[in-house]
Amino acid sequence: MIDTHCHLTFPEFSGRVAHVLADAALVGVHSCITIATTTADSLRTTALAAEHPRLFASAGVHPLYSDKPCDWDEMRRAGMHPKCVAWGELGLDQHHETPPLATQHEVLDAQLAHIRAWESEGIVKPIIVHCRKAFEHLVPILAKCGIAGNRFVFHCFTGDSTDVRRVLDLGAYVSFTGVLTFPKAPELREAAKLVPVDRLMIETDAPFLSPQPVRGVHPNEPKHVVHVAAALALCRRANLAQLNAQLDVNAARFFGEALRSPTMQSP
Protein backbone atom coordinates (compact mmCIF):
# COMPACT_ATOMS: atom_id res chain seq x y z
CA MET A 1 0.00 0.00 0.00
CA ILE A 2 1.06 3.60 -0.64
CA ASP A 3 0.10 6.60 1.48
CA THR A 4 -0.04 9.09 -1.37
CA HIS A 5 -0.46 12.17 0.82
CA CYS A 6 0.92 12.99 4.27
CA HIS A 7 2.75 15.93 5.86
CA LEU A 8 5.80 14.51 7.59
CA THR A 9 7.55 17.89 7.82
CA PHE A 10 4.88 19.06 10.26
CA PRO A 11 5.93 19.52 13.93
CA GLU A 12 3.98 16.43 15.05
CA PHE A 13 6.61 14.23 13.34
CA SER A 14 9.75 16.11 14.32
CA GLY A 15 12.53 13.70 15.17
CA ARG A 16 10.47 10.54 14.64
CA VAL A 17 9.92 10.19 10.90
CA ALA A 18 12.00 7.01 10.74
CA HIS A 19 9.85 5.45 13.47
CA VAL A 20 6.62 6.53 11.74
CA LEU A 21 7.75 5.01 8.44
CA ALA A 22 8.86 1.80 10.15
CA ASP A 23 5.47 1.44 11.82
CA ALA A 24 3.81 1.96 8.44
CA ALA A 25 5.99 -0.68 6.81
CA LEU A 26 4.95 -3.20 9.47
CA VAL A 27 1.35 -3.07 8.23
CA GLY A 28 2.29 -3.12 4.53
CA VAL A 29 2.56 0.60 3.71
CA HIS A 30 5.72 0.39 1.65
CA SER A 31 5.88 4.00 0.37
CA CYS A 32 4.68 7.48 1.35
CA ILE A 33 4.65 10.92 -0.25
CA THR A 34 5.23 13.91 2.04
CA ILE A 35 3.46 16.97 0.65
CA ALA A 36 4.66 20.57 0.59
CA THR A 37 2.60 23.56 1.73
CA THR A 38 4.96 26.46 0.82
CA THR A 39 7.95 26.95 -1.46
CA ALA A 40 10.27 26.82 1.58
CA ASP A 41 8.52 23.65 2.75
CA SER A 42 9.14 22.18 -0.70
CA LEU A 43 12.86 22.21 0.05
CA ARG A 44 12.18 20.56 3.41
CA THR A 45 10.00 17.80 1.94
CA THR A 46 12.60 16.87 -0.68
CA ALA A 47 15.41 16.97 1.88
CA LEU A 48 13.42 14.68 4.19
CA ALA A 49 12.60 12.30 1.35
CA ALA A 50 16.29 12.08 0.52
CA GLU A 51 16.90 10.63 4.00
CA HIS A 52 14.47 7.70 3.59
CA PRO A 53 14.47 5.23 0.68
CA ARG A 54 10.69 4.77 0.47
CA LEU A 55 9.69 8.37 1.15
CA PHE A 56 8.93 10.73 -1.75
CA ALA A 57 7.95 14.39 -1.88
CA SER A 58 6.05 17.15 -3.66
CA ALA A 59 6.74 20.85 -4.25
CA GLY A 60 4.07 23.55 -4.22
CA VAL A 61 1.99 26.11 -2.33
CA HIS A 62 -1.18 25.08 -0.50
CA PRO A 63 -4.02 27.62 -0.94
CA LEU A 64 -4.27 28.11 2.83
CA TYR A 65 -0.59 29.11 2.81
CA SER A 66 -0.89 31.38 -0.21
CA ASP A 67 -0.29 34.46 1.92
CA LYS A 68 3.17 33.17 2.90
CA PRO A 69 6.32 34.22 0.98
CA CYS A 70 6.58 32.52 -2.41
CA ASP A 71 9.98 31.97 -3.98
CA TRP A 72 9.28 30.23 -7.26
CA ASP A 73 12.96 29.42 -7.71
CA GLU A 74 12.75 27.40 -4.48
CA MET A 75 9.82 25.45 -5.87
CA ARG A 76 11.65 24.82 -9.14
CA ARG A 77 14.80 23.62 -7.32
CA ALA A 78 12.71 21.28 -5.18
CA GLY A 79 10.92 20.03 -8.27
CA MET A 80 14.21 19.02 -9.86
CA HIS A 81 15.10 16.83 -6.87
CA PRO A 82 15.06 13.11 -7.83
CA LYS A 83 12.71 12.28 -4.93
CA CYS A 84 10.14 14.94 -5.94
CA VAL A 85 7.30 13.13 -7.73
CA ALA A 86 4.62 15.85 -8.00
CA TRP A 87 3.71 19.52 -7.88
CA GLY A 88 1.35 20.72 -5.18
CA GLU A 89 -0.68 20.69 -3.28
CA LEU A 90 -2.28 23.65 -5.02
CA GLY A 91 -5.86 24.80 -5.52
CA LEU A 92 -8.64 26.73 -3.81
CA ASP A 93 -10.26 26.53 -0.37
CA GLN A 94 -13.57 28.29 0.25
CA HIS A 95 -14.17 26.68 3.64
CA HIS A 96 -11.84 29.08 5.45
CA GLU A 97 -12.12 32.87 5.32
CA THR A 98 -8.38 33.43 5.12
CA PRO A 99 -6.30 33.81 3.07
CA PRO A 100 -8.68 35.83 0.87
CA LEU A 101 -9.90 34.03 -2.23
CA ALA A 102 -8.26 36.72 -4.38
CA THR A 103 -4.88 35.82 -2.87
CA GLN A 104 -5.51 32.12 -3.42
CA HIS A 105 -6.39 32.77 -7.07
CA GLU A 106 -3.27 34.87 -7.58
CA VAL A 107 -0.97 32.18 -6.24
CA LEU A 108 -2.83 29.41 -8.07
CA ASP A 109 -2.51 31.24 -11.39
CA ALA A 110 1.19 31.87 -10.76
CA GLN A 111 1.85 28.22 -9.88
CA LEU A 112 0.09 26.91 -12.96
CA ALA A 113 1.97 29.41 -15.15
CA HIS A 114 5.31 28.35 -13.69
CA ILE A 115 4.47 24.67 -14.01
CA ARG A 116 3.67 25.15 -17.70
CA ALA A 117 6.90 27.12 -18.19
CA TRP A 118 8.97 24.45 -16.45
CA GLU A 119 7.46 21.82 -18.72
CA SER A 120 9.24 23.52 -21.63
CA GLU A 121 12.46 22.76 -19.71
CA GLY A 122 11.50 19.10 -19.45
CA ILE A 123 10.36 19.25 -15.82
CA VAL A 124 7.01 17.46 -16.11
CA LYS A 125 5.21 16.14 -13.04
CA PRO A 126 1.66 15.23 -11.99
CA ILE A 127 -0.23 17.74 -9.85
CA ILE A 128 -1.89 17.31 -6.44
CA VAL A 129 -5.04 19.42 -6.07
CA HIS A 130 -6.58 20.82 -2.89
CA CYS A 131 -10.25 21.64 -3.49
CA ARG A 132 -12.60 22.39 -0.61
CA LYS A 133 -16.04 23.76 -1.38
CA ALA A 134 -14.65 25.12 -4.64
CA PHE A 135 -15.33 22.52 -7.32
CA GLU A 136 -17.50 24.72 -9.51
CA HIS A 137 -14.77 27.39 -9.55
CA LEU A 138 -11.58 25.32 -9.62
CA VAL A 139 -12.41 22.59 -12.13
CA PRO A 140 -13.03 25.09 -14.98
CA ILE A 141 -9.72 26.82 -14.19
CA LEU A 142 -7.85 23.54 -14.43
CA ALA A 143 -9.73 22.56 -17.59
CA LYS A 144 -8.54 25.75 -19.30
CA CYS A 145 -4.97 25.89 -17.96
CA GLY A 146 -3.38 23.89 -20.76
CA ILE A 147 -2.45 20.87 -18.64
CA ALA A 148 -4.06 17.50 -19.40
CA GLY A 149 -6.80 16.55 -16.94
CA ASN A 150 -5.27 13.16 -16.20
CA ARG A 151 -2.26 14.95 -14.71
CA PHE A 152 -4.35 16.03 -11.68
CA VAL A 153 -5.40 14.15 -8.56
CA PHE A 154 -8.01 15.71 -6.27
CA HIS A 155 -6.65 14.78 -2.86
CA CYS A 156 -8.77 14.35 0.28
CA PHE A 157 -11.93 14.36 -1.79
CA THR A 158 -14.88 15.38 0.39
CA GLY A 159 -17.45 16.41 -2.21
CA ASP A 160 -20.66 14.72 -3.29
CA SER A 161 -21.65 12.82 -6.42
CA THR A 162 -22.09 16.03 -8.43
CA ASP A 163 -18.60 17.18 -7.48
CA VAL A 164 -16.98 13.87 -8.29
CA ARG A 165 -18.61 13.86 -11.72
CA ARG A 166 -17.03 17.27 -12.39
CA VAL A 167 -13.63 15.86 -11.45
CA LEU A 168 -14.11 12.72 -13.51
CA ASP A 169 -15.21 14.74 -16.54
CA LEU A 170 -11.93 16.63 -16.25
CA GLY A 171 -10.13 13.29 -16.49
CA ALA A 172 -8.56 13.56 -13.04
CA TYR A 173 -7.85 10.98 -10.36
CA VAL A 174 -9.62 11.01 -6.99
CA SER A 175 -8.00 10.27 -3.62
CA PHE A 176 -9.81 9.46 -0.38
CA THR A 177 -8.84 9.89 3.27
CA GLY A 178 -10.17 8.80 6.64
CA VAL A 179 -13.21 11.01 6.08
CA LEU A 180 -14.53 8.05 4.08
CA THR A 181 -14.83 6.14 7.37
CA PHE A 182 -16.79 8.83 9.23
CA PRO A 183 -20.40 7.90 10.07
CA LYS A 184 -21.65 11.31 8.91
CA ALA A 185 -20.17 10.96 5.40
CA PRO A 186 -22.73 8.86 3.46
CA GLU A 187 -22.66 11.22 0.45
CA LEU A 188 -18.89 10.80 0.22
CA ARG A 189 -19.23 7.02 0.18
CA GLU A 190 -21.79 7.31 -2.61
CA ALA A 191 -19.36 9.47 -4.57
CA ALA A 192 -16.59 6.92 -4.03
CA LYS A 193 -18.68 4.29 -5.82
CA LEU A 194 -18.68 6.39 -9.01
CA VAL A 195 -14.91 6.63 -9.50
CA PRO A 196 -13.47 4.18 -12.07
CA VAL A 197 -11.24 1.73 -10.27
CA ASP A 198 -8.21 2.79 -12.31
CA ARG A 199 -8.52 6.41 -11.10
CA LEU A 200 -8.70 5.75 -7.36
CA MET A 201 -6.06 6.51 -4.73
CA ILE A 202 -5.92 6.54 -0.94
CA GLU A 203 -4.08 8.66 1.61
CA THR A 204 -4.04 9.72 5.24
CA ASP A 205 -3.41 13.49 5.00
CA ALA A 206 -1.51 12.88 8.26
CA PRO A 207 -1.34 14.41 10.82
CA PHE A 208 -5.03 15.13 10.18
CA LEU A 209 -8.21 13.07 9.73
CA SER A 210 -7.53 9.90 11.69
CA PRO A 211 -9.96 7.25 10.38
CA GLN A 212 -12.25 4.94 12.25
CA PRO A 213 -11.37 2.90 14.30
CA VAL A 214 -8.62 5.29 15.51
CA ARG A 215 -10.72 8.46 15.23
CA GLY A 216 -9.54 10.96 17.82
CA VAL A 217 -5.96 9.75 17.74
CA HIS A 218 -3.58 12.61 16.95
CA PRO A 219 -1.44 12.75 15.00
CA ASN A 220 -2.78 10.54 12.27
CA GLU A 221 0.01 8.45 10.72
CA PRO A 222 0.66 6.72 7.37
CA LYS A 223 0.07 3.31 8.97
CA HIS A 224 -3.61 4.21 9.30
CA VAL A 225 -4.11 4.29 5.53
CA VAL A 226 -5.02 0.60 5.85
CA HIS A 227 -8.33 1.67 7.39
CA VAL A 228 -9.05 3.94 4.43
CA ALA A 229 -8.43 1.06 2.05
CA ALA A 230 -10.78 -1.18 4.05
CA ALA A 231 -13.53 1.46 4.02
CA LEU A 232 -13.13 1.99 0.29
CA ALA A 233 -13.38 -1.74 -0.37
CA LEU A 234 -16.46 -1.99 1.84
CA CYS A 235 -18.38 0.83 0.20
CA ARG A 236 -17.51 -0.41 -3.30
CA ARG A 237 -18.15 -4.07 -2.35
CA ALA A 238 -14.70 -4.90 -3.67
CA ASN A 239 -12.18 -7.56 -2.74
CA LEU A 240 -9.71 -5.78 -0.46
CA ALA A 241 -6.57 -7.54 -1.72
CA GLN A 242 -7.46 -6.91 -5.36
CA LEU A 243 -8.35 -3.29 -4.62
CA ASN A 244 -5.07 -2.73 -2.76
CA ALA A 245 -3.15 -4.08 -5.73
CA GLN A 246 -5.04 -1.79 -8.11
CA LEU A 247 -4.50 1.24 -5.85
CA ASP A 248 -0.75 0.63 -5.91
CA VAL A 249 -0.79 0.30 -9.69
CA ASN A 250 -2.74 3.56 -9.97
CA ALA A 251 -0.34 5.46 -7.71
CA ALA A 252 2.73 4.16 -9.52
CA ARG A 253 1.19 5.04 -12.89
CA PHE A 254 0.36 8.55 -11.73
CA PHE A 255 3.40 9.47 -9.63
CA GLY A 256 6.02 7.34 -11.36
CA GLU A 257 7.46 3.86 -11.29
CA ALA A 258 9.78 4.77 -8.40
CA LEU A 259 6.78 4.19 -6.12
CA ARG A 260 6.23 0.67 -7.39
CA SER A 261 6.99 -1.95 -4.76
CA PRO A 262 9.25 -4.80 -5.94
CA THR A 263 6.47 -7.18 -4.92
CA MET A 264 3.66 -5.34 -6.74
CA GLN A 265 1.69 -7.38 -9.21
CA SER A 266 -0.79 -5.92 -11.69
CA PRO A 267 -4.36 -7.01 -10.87
N, C-alpha and C positions, 0 to 999 in steps of 0.2 A: 504494500500500500504506500501511497505518496500523500503527504500532507502538502497540498499545493499552495498553501497560504498561511503563514504564521509570522509573528513579529518578534524574532529572537533577539533583536537589539534593544528591546524595551527593558526598563529597569527591573522588571519582575524576573528576568533571566540572567541578570548580571552575575558573572562568575560561575554559572552552573549550566551553561549550554551543553557541554560535553555530557553531563549527567542526564539532561533532558533528552538528548538525542539517543543516548544509550537505553533509556527507559522506553523510548519509542521503538527502537529496534527490537526490543524483547517481545513486543506484541506484533511485529511484522511490518512496522512502518520503516521502510528501508531508505527513504529520501524525504527531504523537506525543502521548501523554498521560503526563505526569510525575506519579507517584503519591505521596501523602502517607503518612507513617508515624506521625506524632504530630499533635496539634492545632497546635503551634507550626510544625511542618513544613508543615502545610496552608497557612499564611500564606506560607511560602517558595515552595511549589509554584505558588500562584496569582500571586505577584509575578513569578516567573520566566516563567510562561506569558505574562504581560502584556508581556514584553519581546520575544517572538517570535511572529510572526503565525500560524504553523502549529503552535504548541505549546499544549496544553491541560493541565488539571490536575484533581486530585481533592482531597478533604478527608476525613480520617478517621484512626483509630488502628489500626495494625497490631497483631495479638495479641502479637507478640514485643516490642512497645514498650508494652504495656498497664500496665507498672509505672512508666512515665514520667508526669510531671504532665499532667493532662487539664484543659483549659480549654474547656468546651463552647461558650462564647461565641466563642472563636477559631475553632472549627470552623464555627460558624454564619456568622461573618463571611466566612470563606474560601468557604463554600458559596454565598454571595450574589454572589461575584465573577463577572463575565460569562465568564471563561475557565474556570471550574470546571464540569466536565461530569459529575461523579459523586461519590458518597460512597465512602469506603474508602481503603485496603483494610482490611476488618474481618473477623473470623472467629475460628477456633480453630486452634492448632498443638500437636499432641501428639507431635511429633518431638523437640522440645527440652524439657528439664526446667524451664527458667525462661523467662518468669515462670510462677508456679504456675497450674495450670488454673483454680483458683478466681478468681484475679485476671483471667485472660482472660475468663471468663464474666461477671464483674462489669462489665467495660468493654464487652463485647459487648452485654449487656443494656441498659446505659446508652446506647450509641450508637443501637441500634435504637429505643429509647424517644424519644430526641431527634429522630431522623429522622422518626418518625411525627408527633411534635409539630410539627416544622417544616413538614410537609406541610400542616397546617391553616393555615399562613401562606402557602401557595402555593409553597414551596420544595420542588420535587419533582425528584429526580434518580435515575438508576440506581445500583446498588450493586455495588462490586467486592469479591469474597469471597476471602479467604485460607483455604484448608482443607488442612491437611496431617495425614494419618493421623487424621482426625476426622470423616469423612463420616457415620458412623452416629449421631454426636452432634449435629453442626451442622445437617445437612439438616432434621431434625425441628424444631429451634429456628426456623429460617427459615420453615418451612412454617406455623408457628403464630404468627408475629410480626405478622400483619396486613398484610404487604406482598406484593403479587402476585409469584409465582415468576419471571415473565419480566422482573422488574426486577433480577435478580441475574445476574452473570457469575462463574463459578468460574475465577479466573485461575490460571495456571501449573498446570494440571491434571496431576497425576501419579498418579492412582488407576488402578484396573483396570476391567474391564467392569462389574462389580457396582457400583462407585462411580459410574461415569458414568451408569448406569441410574437410580440414586438422584437424581442431579442433573437428569437429563432428566425424570424423573417430577415433580420440583418445577416444571418449566417454565423452568429457567434456561438461560443460554448457557454455553458451555465454551470456554476460551481455552488455547492450547498455546504452549509455549516451545521453546527449544533442546533440552530433555530429549527431545523427540520424535525427535531425530536421534541420540541416544546408542545405541550397539550393544546395551547391556544393558537396553533399554527396550521389548522386544517386546510386553509386556502393554499398555503405553501406546498403542502403535500400533494394537493391536486395539481398544482403547477408542475411539480417534479415528475408526475406521470406523463407529461406531454413532451418532455425533452427526449429526442432520439438518443438511444443508448450510446452512440458513438460521439455525442457532444456533451457528455456528463463528466463532471469532476467533483471531488470532495476536498474539504479543508477544515481546519479548526478556527482560523482567525485568532489563534492564541496570541495574547493572554485572555481574550474575550470569549464569551458565548460557550461556556462549558455545557456539553450536551447532557441529556438524561442518559445514564443514571447518576452522573456526577455533577448535576446542576447545582450551582452554589459554590463549587470548588473554584478557588482563584489562586493562582492563575490557571487558566486552561492550558493544556500542553498538547504537543503533536500526537502523543500516544492515544489521546481521546478521539482521534479521527476514526478509530474503529467503530465507535458508536454511531457516527454519522453514516458510515457505510452500511451498518446494520439497519438503520432507520430508512435509508434509501431503498435497500433491498425489500424491506417490509412493505413500504408504500407502493412499490412497483410490482410486488409479488414476484420478485426475481430470485434466482439462486444466488446466494451471497458469494460463494467462491467464484462463480462465473462473472458476477458483476464486478468483484474486486479485480479480476484479471482484465476486464474491459476498461475499468477506470484507470489502471496503470498504463494500458496501451494508449488511451486517450491523452493522458498527461504527457507521456513520452512523445507522442505525435505532435502535440501542441508546443511543448517547451523544449523539445530536443531529445535526441537519443541518449544524451548523457544521463538522463533520469531513469533510463531503463535498467531495471534490476537484472543481473546476470541470470536469474532464475525465472524471469518473466516469460510466459508463453502466451501467444496470441489466442484468444478464445475462439 
